[in-house]
C-alpha cells in the first residue's frame, strides 16, 4: 500500500525533494548560485510534468483517504505544471533585472506549486487546508521579497492580512460542517447529504463560509481588494506567477469542493455562485475602467475574468465544469504571455507603469506589440480568437442552467470590458511616441530566447485551440466527468 501511494504521488515527491535540495543549496552555497538554481527549478518542474503525464489516474484514495489521483486531479496538475514550466523558462531572463535575484524565490515557487498539487487532489478538509496554507504562505513571502521596496512590503502585508481573514472564515465554516456531519472527509459529507431528509441550517452556513473563504484565492468579490495592490506593488515576474498558476489551482480546488462533497446542496450553492460571479464581473469591469496603471488594470481584468470562470459551475454538470476549465486555462496562459511582453519591454530599459508608457510601442518593437494586441483582443473575446471560444462555452453553460439574466449581465460586462482593452490597443498602435519614454535598444533578443520562445509557443497554442478545439475538449471533458464517478 505504501509503495502504491508513493508511485501515485511521484510528481509531488519530485517537487518536494527538489525544493529541499535547492533549499540546502541556497543555504550552503551563497555565491553564483542563482543561475544554477533557476535552471534546476526548470528541470525539476519538467520531470514532475513528465511523471504526471505518465501517471495512471485512479479513484482509489491515498494517504488514509486524504488525497486522490483521479483524472480531474491529474488534469489540474498537468495545467499547473505546464504553465509553471512556461513561466520558469520565460522568467529566467528577467529575475535579476526585476530585483528578484534571491535563490529563495525558486524554492518558494516549488513549495507553492506543491501546495497547489495537494489542493487539487484533496479529499478532506484537512488535506485541502494543508495544501492551501502551503501555497498561501509561500505567496505571502514572495509578494514582499524585495524588502527594501516600500510598495512591495505594503502589498505583502495587505495580502497576508486579507489572506488570514479569509482563512479564518474558511476554518469557521469547516467547524460548522464538522459539527453537523461529524466528519471532514468529502466522501462522508457526500453520503450525509444523500441520506439525510432535512439538511440542518448549520451545514448551509458552514458551506457558505467555506466558499467565501476559498474564493479569496481567485480574487472574487468581496475578497478582491488585495489583487490591485499586489499586482501594482509586487515585482512583475512574481505578478506573472500570481496571475496565472495559483488562479488555476484555486479554481480547480473550488470545483472539486463544490462537486464532490457539496453536489447534494447544488440547488443552494448555485445561487450563491451566481451572485458571486455577477458581482465579481461588475466590480472587475467598472474598476478597470478607471485605471491608469497597467498592472492595476490587469488586476481588475483578472477579477472580472474570475467571474466569467465561475459561470461554468452554474450548470452543475461535467459540461459546465469543462467550460470553466477551458476558460481558466486559456486566461492563465494568455495573461502569462502578456506579462512576458511587459517584461520584455522593461528589460530593454523602459519602466512600464502607466498605460500611456506604452505609447508608440508598435513603432519600436512591432513583434512584441503585435503579440500584445493579439492577447488584448483575445481578452476582449473578439472572434475568432481563443478568448471568444472560452466565453462562448461558459455562456452556453449558463444558458443550460436556465439563468438567462446572468448570461445577459455577462455579455454586457464583456462589451464594457472591450472599452479598456481597445484603449490599450489604441495606445500601443496609434498613439505617437512620448518624448523620453520609449527608445529602441537593439540586441536584446540574444538574451531573451526563453521569453520569446514561450510567447510564441503560447500564441501558437491559442491559435491551435481555435482551429482544433476538439484536441483539448476531449481530455478536459473526460477529467470533468471523472468528478461525478463514484
N, C-alpha and C positions, 0 to 999 in steps of 0.2 A: 504493500500500500504506500509506504513512504517513497519507494523508488518511483512508483507511478506518479505520485504527486510531484516529485522533483522533475521528472521528464515533462509533465504538463505545465510546470511553472518555469521551464528553462529560460524563456525570454526575460522574465522578472529577475531570475537569478543572475543572468548575464549583466543586466543593468546594475543590480546591487553590488556584485563583485567588482564590476568595472568602476563604480563610484568609489568603493572603498580603496581600490588600488590607486586611483587618481588622488584621493584624499591623502593617502600616505606619501604619494609622490610630491604633492604640494607642500607637505609639512617638512620633509627631509631634504628636498632639493629646491632651493629658493631661486636660483638664478637661471635665466634662459629656459624656463620650463613651459612657458605659455604655448609656444608653437607645438611642442610635443603633446601637451595636454589636449589642445583643441583637435589635433589630428587623431589622437587616441579616442577622444569622445566620438568623433565621426565613425571610427572603426567599431566601437562598442555598439553604437546605435544600429549600424549596418548588420552586425552579427545578430543582434536581438531581432531585427526586422526579418532576417532570413529564417531564424528559428521560429518566429511567429508564422511565417508563410507555410512552413512545413509541419507546424503543429496540427494535430488532428483534433478538431472540435468535439466536445463531449458534454453531455448534460450531467455527468457524474460530479457531485460536489467534492471539493478538495479541502484539505486542512480543517477537518472537523466541521464541514458544512459552512465554511466561511467565504469561499470564492468558488467560481465555476469558470471553466474554459470552454464555453459553448460558442456557437457560430457568431452570435452577436458580440460577445467579448472579443473574439478573435478579430472580427472586422473592425471593432473600435480600436483595438491595439494596433492593427495594421495602419489605420488612418493616422493615429497619434504618432507612431514611429516613422511613418513615411514623411509626414510634414516636419517632424523633428530632424530627420536626416537632411532634408532640403534646407531647413533653417541653419543647421550646424555648418553645412557646406558653404552657404552664402555668407553667413556672419563671420566666418573665419577671416574674411578680408577686412572687416571693419572694427574688430574688437579694440585694437589699440587706438585708432582714430576716435572712437566713441567713448574713450575713457573707461572701458570695461576690460582692462588688460590683467585683471586678477585671475589666477588659475582657479580660484574657488568658484568662479562663475560656471565653469563646465561641470563641477561636482554638483552644484545646486541644480543645474539643468537636468542632470541624470537622476537626482533624487526626486525632483518634482515629477519627472516622467514615470518613475517607479510608482509614485503615489497615484498618478493617473491610471496606470495599468491595474492597480489594485481597485481603484474606484469603479472602473467599468466592469470588473469581474465580481464585485461584491455580491454576496447573497445573504448578508445580515447587516444590521445597522452597525455592529461592532467593526467589521472589516471595512465598511463604507466610510465610517468616521476616521479610521486609521489612515486609509488612503487619502482621504480628503485633507486631513491635517498635515500629512507628509508633503503633499503638494503645496498646501497653503503656506506653511512655514518657510518652505524654500522660496516661494514667490515673494513673501514679505521681505526677506533678506535681499533678494535680487533687486527689488524696487529701489532700495536705499543703498545699493552697492557703492555708489560714489559718495563717500562720507563727507567730502569737503564741498559738496554741492547742496546749497540750501533747498532748492526746489526738489531735488531728488530725495533728500531726507524728509521733507514735508510730505511728499507723495507716499513714501514708505510708512510714515506714521498714520496718515489718513487711511491707507489701505489696511494696515494692521488693526486699527480701532474698529473700522466698519466690519472687517472680516471677523473679528472677535465677537462683535454684536450678533452677526449672522450665525456664527457657530453656536452661541448661547441659545438663540431662538430655535435652531435646529435640534439641539440636545434637549431642550424643554419639550419640544414636540415628541421626541423619541420616548421621553418618560411617560407621556400620556398614552402612547401606543403600547408601551410595555405594560403599563398598569391595566390596560384594557384587555390585551391579548395574553399577557403572561409570557411572552417570548419576543425575541428581537430578530428571529430568522425570517427571511422573506417568504419561504415556503409555508411556515406555520401561520404567518399573517394571512396569506392567501387562503389557506384552509379555513381559518377563522371566519373570514368574510363570506365564504361559501356556505358554511354550516349554520351560522347564527341567523335567527329570524329577524331580529332588530338590532342594528349596529348602534352601540352607545354613542352619544354625542361627544364623549371624551375622545373617541377614536378620530372623529372628523376634525376635532380641534387639534389633536396631535398631527394629523395628516396635513392640515393647513399650515401649521408652524414648520413642519419639516420641509414642505415645498417652499415656503417663504425663505427659509434659511439656505436651501440649495440653489435657488435662482440667483442668489448673490454672485455665484461663481460665473454666471453668464451675463452679469451686469444688467439684469432685468429690473424694471421698476418694481418696488420702491428702493431697491438696493443698487442703484446705478450710480450714485453720487461719486464713488471712488474712481470710476473709469476716466472722466475727463482730466482729473488732477494727476492720476498715474500716467496716463498717456502723454501729458504735457511735461511732467517732471522727470520721468524715468528716461534713461538713455534709449535712443531709437532702436538699437539692437535688442534690448530687453523688451521694449514695447512690441516689436515684431513677433516675439515669442508669446507675449501675453495675448495679443490679438488673434492668435491662430490656434496653437496647440491646446492650451488649457480650456478654451471655449469648446473645442470638440469633445474633450474628455468629460467636462462638466455636463454637456448636453447629453452625452451617451449615458452618464450616471443618472441623470434625471429621467431619461426614457426608461431605463431598467427599473428605477424606483416606482414609476407610475404604472408600469405594465405588470411586473412580477408580483409584488406584494399587494398593490392597490388597484388592480384591474376590477375587482369586485365593487369598488367605490367609484367607478368610471362616471356614473351619472352625476356624481357630486363634483369630482375634481375637474371635469371637462369645463365647467363654467368658471371655475377659479383660473384655469389656464387661459381660457378665452379672455377674461378680464385683464389678466396679466399681459397677454400678448397685445391686446388693443392699446392699453395704456403705455406699454413699452414702445410700440411703434409711434404713437402720437408724441410722447416726450422726446424720443430719439430724433424724429424728423423736425420738430419745431426747435429743439435745442441746437441742431446742426445749422439751421438757417441763420442763426445769429453769431456764428463763429468766424473769427478771422485767423486763428491759429490752425494750421493744417492738421496737427495731431489731435487737437480738441475736436475738430470737425470729424476726424476718423473715429474718435471715441464715441461721439453721438451717432455716427453712422453704424458703429458696431452695436450700440444699444438697439437701434431700430431693426437691424438685421436679426438680432436675437429674438425680437418679437415675431418676425416672419418665421423663424425656425420653429418657434413654439406652435405655430398654426397647424403644422402637420400632425401634432399629437391629438388634436381635437377629434379626429375620426375614431381613435381608439382601436385601430387595426394595423396590420402589417404594412398596408399600402401607405397609410399616413406616416408611419414611422420611417418608411423608405423615403418619402418625400422630404421629411425633416433632415434625415441623414445626408441626402443628396445636397440639400441647401447648405447645411453647415459645412460640409466638406468643400464644396465649391467656394463658399465665402472664405474659409480658412486659407486655402492656397492663394486665392485672389488677393486678400489683404496682405499676406506674406510677400507676394510679388510686388505689391505697391510700396510697402516699406523698404524693400530691397532697392527699388528705384530711388526713393528718397535718400537712402544711404549712399547710393552711387553718386548722386549729385553732391551730397555733403562731403564725401570723401575727396572730391576734386576741388575743395576749397570754398564751398558755398554752404553756409549755415542756413538751412531752411527752417524758419519758424512760422512765418505767416504765409497765407495763400499767395499774397502778392509777390512773395520772394521767388515764385516760380514763373514770373512774367518773362516771356520771350524764351522759355526753355527749349521750345521746338527749334529755334534758330541755332542754338549752340549744340545741343545733344539730341538730334532728331530721333535716334533709335530709342533712347530712354524715354523721351517724351511720347513717342508713338506707343510704347508699352503702357505708359501711364494712362493715356487716352483710352486704349483698349480696355484696361481694367476698370476705369471710371464708367465707361459705357456699360460694362458688364454689371457693375454695382447698381447702376440705374435700371437694369432689367431691359435694356434695349435689344429687341430681336435682331439677328439670330444668335446672340451671344449666350454663354452658359448661364449667366445670371438670370436671363429671361426664362430659361428652362427651369431653373430652380424655383422661381416664383410661380411658374405655371403649375408645377407639381404640388406645391403647398396650397395654392388656391383651390386646386382640384380636391385635395383632402378636406379643406374647409367646407366646400360645397357638398361633399359626400357626408359630412357631419350635419348637414341642413342648417348651417349658420351663414346664411346669405349676408346678413348685416355685417358680420365680422369680415367677410370677404370684401365687401364694398369699402369698408374702412381701410383695409389693407391696400386695395387698389388706389384709393385716394392718397394714402400716405406715400405710396410708390411714385405717384405723379408729382407730389410736392417735393419728394426727395430728389427727383431729377433736376430740380432747380439748382441745388448747390453742387451737384455733380457736374452739371453743364457749366456752371460758373467757373469751377476749377479748370475744366477743359478750355474754356474761353481764355482764361489767364495764361495757360500753357501755350496755346496755339496762336491766339490772335493778338494778345497784348504785346506791346513793344518792350524791349529790354529796358529795365530801370538802370540809370547810371550808377555804377559802383556795386550792383547787386550780383549779377552773374557774369562770369567771364570764362572763356574757353581755356581748358587745361588739357593739353594733349598727353598721350602716353599712359593714361590711367587704365586702359583696357588690359595691359600686360599684368597688372597686379589685381585684377578683378575677375579673373577667369571663373572662379566658383560662383560668384554672384550673377554674372552674365549667363552662365550655363543654367543655373536654377531658374532665372527669369524666363529664358527661352523655353525651358522644359515645362514650366507651369503654363505659359501661354499656349504652347503646343498641346498640352494635355487638355486645357479648357476648350480649345478648338476641336480636338478629337472627341470630347464629351458631347459636343453638339452634333457632330457628324455621325458618331456611333454610340449613342447613349445606352443601347442595349448591352454593350460590353460591361458597363458599370452597374446597370439596373438589376441584372440577374443576381449578382453576388450580394448586393445590398438587400434585395427582397428576400433572398434565402436567409440572410442573417436576421432580418426583421421578423420573419416567420418563426425563427428559432426561439424568440422570446415567448411565443404563445404555446410552445410544445411543453408537455408535462415532463 
